[in-house]
Amino acid sequence: MVYENEIAITWTLGIGISAIIASYLLISEKTKHWDDKKIAIFSTLIAFSLILLLGSILKVR
């Protein structure tokens, strides 16, 4: 039961982080010329790497 809660929390954090990164990239001056697909891929890759990092930290515990 605890394991499922950790998975749900990890994925929820990952989705939230991805949304925050994507919204920042959409309004940032440096990335205004990027298309939506590039922003979505970039923010998803960062979020998945953070999910893997958090998952490995939780697994070590």
N, C-alpha and C positions, 0 to 999 in steps of 0.2 A: 504494500500500500504506500509506503513512504517513497519507494522508487518511482511510482507513477506520478506522485506529487512533484518530485524533483524534475522529472521529464517535462511535466506541464509548465512548471515555473520557468525552466530553462528555455523552452520554446516561446513562451509568452514574452520573456525578456528579449529574446532574439528578434521577435517580430516588432516589438516596441523600439528596440535599438535601430533596426532597419528603417522603420518609419521616420525616426528622428533624423537619421543620417540622410535619408532621401529628401526630407523637407529642407534640411540645411543646404544640401547640394542644389536644390531647386532655386533657393533664394540667394545663394552665394554669387558674388560678382565673378569669381574665378571660374565658375562652372556654368555661367549663364548660356554659353554657346554649346554646351553638351546637349544631346538629345535625351529624351525620357528613357529610352532603352538602356543607354550607357549608365545613367544615374541609377536605374533600378538594378542593373547587374552589379555595379560597384557597391551599392549599399547592401545588397544581398550577400555578396562575398564577404564583406566585413562582418555582417551579422552572423553568418555561418561560422566564420573563424572564431568569433567571440563565443558562440554556442559550443563549439568544440573545446575551447579553452575552459569554459565554465563546466562543461561535462567532465573533462579530465580532472578538474579540481574536485568536483563532487565525488568522482569515482575513487579518488585517492583517500578521501575521508573515510 
